[in-house]
């Protein structure tokens, strides 16, 4: 199974990397970036390993937690699409708010 990053997912990821680099330094940001990709690699073999996102209420919209961030993805029949990466404190009100 393939793990794909959507444009929005990559945009959110890159924004967080920039914030971390600005606050904690480039090496910390790069390590966090690598940790995110390591976490999503498991989706290729275990696409349902994350829990369903409670705010969305759709079983195919799931999340992995890499505290304090939520990696939100859609589990499809033949792939997983990473939709967004969000700080756990940011409220999700709908699919559009991802």
Rosetta silent file (secondary structure, phi, psi, omega in degrees, C-alpha in Angstrom):
SEQUENCE: XXXXXXXXXXXXXXXXXXXXXXXXXXXXXXXXXXXXXXXXXXXXXXXXXXXXXXXXXXXXXXXXXXXXXXXXXXXXXXXXXXXXXXXXXXXXXXXXXX
SCORE:     score description
SCORE:     0.000 S_00000001
   1 L     0.000  139.335  178.961    0.000    0.000    0.000 S_00000001
   2 E   -88.620  147.126  171.541    1.235    3.481   -0.848 S_00000001
   3 E  -112.608  117.463 -177.260    1.389    6.391    1.577 S_00000001
   4 E  -114.386  144.072  175.196    0.791    9.680   -0.253 S_00000001
   5 E  -103.165  127.678  176.421    1.046   13.215    1.052 S_00000001
   6 L   -76.196  160.298  176.091   -1.575   15.675   -0.184 S_00000001
   7 H   -55.130  -41.365  178.914   -0.500   19.234   -1.064 S_00000001
   8 H   -65.519  -40.675  177.735   -2.270   20.500    2.064 S_00000001
   9 H   -59.480  -44.674  178.663   -0.565   17.863    4.207 S_00000001
  10 H   -67.205  -37.057  178.125    2.854   18.906    2.904 S_00000001
  11 H   -62.582  -45.666  179.055    2.000   22.582    3.338 S_00000001
  12 H   -64.528  -43.726  179.067    1.050   22.026    6.986 S_00000001
  13 H   -59.041  -48.853 -178.839    4.136   19.880    7.580 S_00000001
  14 H   -63.672  -36.323  176.930    6.453   22.492    6.077 S_00000001
  15 H   -63.750  -42.028  179.140    4.834   25.267    8.111 S_00000001
  16 H   -68.028  -40.567  177.508    5.392   23.384   11.347 S_00000001
  17 H   -59.283  -43.250  178.177    8.994   22.590   10.369 S_00000001
  18 H   -62.046  -42.739  179.274    9.609   26.316    9.795 S_00000001
  19 H   -62.818  -44.403  179.765    8.080   27.181   13.174 S_00000001
  20 H   -64.890  -42.577  179.739   10.189   24.590   14.972 S_00000001
  21 H   -61.314  -41.057 -179.987   13.347   25.733   13.148 S_00000001
  22 H   -65.776  -40.914 -176.047   12.675   29.339   14.127 S_00000001
  23 H   -87.165  -40.350 -172.097   12.060   28.500   17.780 S_00000001
  24 H  -117.843   -6.529  178.174   14.270   25.487   18.489 S_00000001
  25 L   106.358  159.164 -175.640   16.767   25.365   15.639 S_00000001
  26 H   -65.302  -40.156 -177.330   17.199   23.596   12.348 S_00000001
  27 H   -64.336  -38.219  177.133   18.508   20.318   13.785 S_00000001
  28 H   -65.543  -42.268 -179.790   15.429   19.961   16.013 S_00000001
  29 H   -64.067  -43.314  179.925   13.140   20.750   13.076 S_00000001
  30 H   -65.940  -37.879  176.958   14.848   18.209   10.821 S_00000001
  31 H   -64.101  -43.692  179.426   14.631   15.502   13.483 S_00000001
  32 H   -62.535  -42.801  177.725   10.923   16.201   13.944 S_00000001
  33 H   -56.286  -48.126  178.617   10.441   16.095   10.159 S_00000001
  34 H   -62.782  -39.500  179.304   12.127   12.672   10.016 S_00000001
  35 H   -62.262  -39.204  178.965   10.035   11.439   12.963 S_00000001
  36 H   -62.679  -47.480 -179.870    6.822   12.392   11.141 S_00000001
  37 H   -66.059  -36.932  175.378    7.832   10.458    8.031 S_00000001
  38 H   -61.189  -42.251 -179.379    8.929    7.481   10.151 S_00000001
  39 H   -64.488  -37.906 -177.268    5.521    7.478   11.864 S_00000001
  40 H   -78.605  -17.377  177.984    3.627    7.515    8.565 S_00000001
  41 H   -59.952  -32.115 -179.204    5.673    4.639    7.099 S_00000001
  42 H   -63.816  -21.760 -178.237    3.708    2.188    9.276 S_00000001
  43 H   -65.981  -24.710  178.366    0.560    3.095    7.352 S_00000001
  44 H   -61.233  -36.379 -179.767    1.814    1.155    4.327 S_00000001
  45 L  -100.822  -27.527 -176.143    1.415   -2.091    6.302 S_00000001
  46 L  -131.849   71.500 -173.930   -1.118   -1.053    8.937 S_00000001
  47 L   -64.781  -20.778 -179.905   -3.467    1.534    7.411 S_00000001
  48 L  -102.279   18.808 -176.915   -5.998    1.246   10.226 S_00000001
  49 L   -69.647  -26.644  177.117   -3.423    1.586   13.010 S_00000001
  50 L   -84.860  161.796  178.407   -4.551    5.100   13.885 S_00000001
  51 E   -83.747  157.642  174.561   -7.813    5.886   15.599 S_00000001
  52 E   -65.563  140.056  179.462  -10.764    7.462   13.830 S_00000001
  53 L   -72.285  114.323 -173.878  -10.748   11.249   14.233 S_00000001
  54 L   -60.731  -34.638 -177.827  -13.586   11.830   16.707 S_00000001
  55 L   -69.326  -24.869 -176.884  -14.459   15.323   15.436 S_00000001
  56 L   -89.589  -41.314  176.923  -14.973   14.076   11.875 S_00000001
  57 L    75.606   24.116  176.462  -16.957   10.909   12.595 S_00000001
  58 L  -121.951  128.178 -172.243  -15.887    9.010    9.460 S_00000001
  59 L   -65.393  -22.003  179.627  -14.097    5.690    9.927 S_00000001
  60 L   -84.235  -14.008  177.269  -11.722    6.248    6.990 S_00000001
  61 E   -94.576  111.172 -170.224  -10.438    9.568    8.417 S_00000001
  62 E  -127.790  172.347  179.733   -7.883    8.530   11.017 S_00000001
  63 E  -145.046  147.558  168.469   -4.987    9.946   12.985 S_00000001
  64 E  -109.206  144.602  178.848   -1.631    9.032   14.384 S_00000001
  65 E  -106.090  125.918  169.317   -0.384   10.954   17.394 S_00000001
  66 E  -128.043   84.440 -168.409    3.181   12.198   17.556 S_00000001
  67 L   -47.478  135.522    3.521    2.742   14.438   20.558 S_00000001
  68 L   -93.284   22.100 -175.350    1.851   17.208   20.523 S_00000001
  69 E  -105.497  154.737  176.592    0.867   16.788   16.849 S_00000001
  70 E  -114.520  125.152  176.404   -1.871   14.852   15.076 S_00000001
  71 E   -99.197  110.297 -173.118   -1.133   13.289   11.688 S_00000001
  72 E  -102.548  129.213 -176.134   -4.501   13.057    9.972 S_00000001
  73 E  -140.665  163.076  175.756   -4.937   10.680    7.052 S_00000001
  74 E  -111.025  123.761  177.005   -7.551    8.948    4.929 S_00000001
  75 E   -89.802  113.202  177.773   -7.318    5.144    4.691 S_00000001
  76 L  -101.713  175.912 -179.686   -8.376    4.071    1.197 S_00000001
  77 L   -63.254  -35.001 -175.831   -8.614    0.545   -0.223 S_00000001
  78 L  -125.903    6.559  179.050   -5.184    0.744   -1.860 S_00000001
  79 E  -161.539  167.649  170.880   -3.457    3.767   -0.275 S_00000001
  80 E  -122.092  133.291  179.750   -3.314    6.160    2.637 S_00000001
  81 E  -112.070  117.214  177.261   -3.416    9.893    2.001 S_00000001
  82 E   -77.209  116.891 -173.679   -1.898   12.151    4.642 S_00000001
  83 E   -91.367  -35.427 -173.732   -4.305   15.073    4.759 S_00000001
  84 E  -166.216  158.429  169.159   -2.860   17.290    7.469 S_00000001
  85 E  -127.429  125.918 -174.426   -0.540   17.636   10.428 S_00000001
  86 E  -136.747  148.496  172.571   -1.939   19.738   13.244 S_00000001
  87 E   -66.457  140.530 -177.434   -1.034   20.711   16.759 S_00000001
  88 L   -60.081  -22.002  179.830   -3.239   18.782   19.166 S_00000001
  89 L   -82.990  -14.079  179.888   -4.600   21.996   20.674 S_00000001
  90 L   -78.308  129.208 -177.004   -5.983   23.249   17.357 S_00000001
  91 L   -75.294  138.025  174.272   -9.680   22.545   17.066 S_00000001
  92 L  -107.082  120.392 -178.146  -11.008   20.551   14.109 S_00000001
  93 L  -107.333  -20.441 -178.869  -14.521   21.596   13.177 S_00000001
  94 L  -167.692  174.704  175.834  -14.865   19.956    9.758 S_00000001
  95 H   -60.617  -34.579 -179.261  -12.927   18.371    6.906 S_00000001
  96 H   -67.678  -24.473 -177.860  -12.376   21.851    5.507 S_00000001
  97 H   -84.517   -2.644  179.906  -10.623   22.942    8.693 S_00000001
  98 L   -66.093    0.000    0.000   -7.949   20.288    8.364 S_00000001
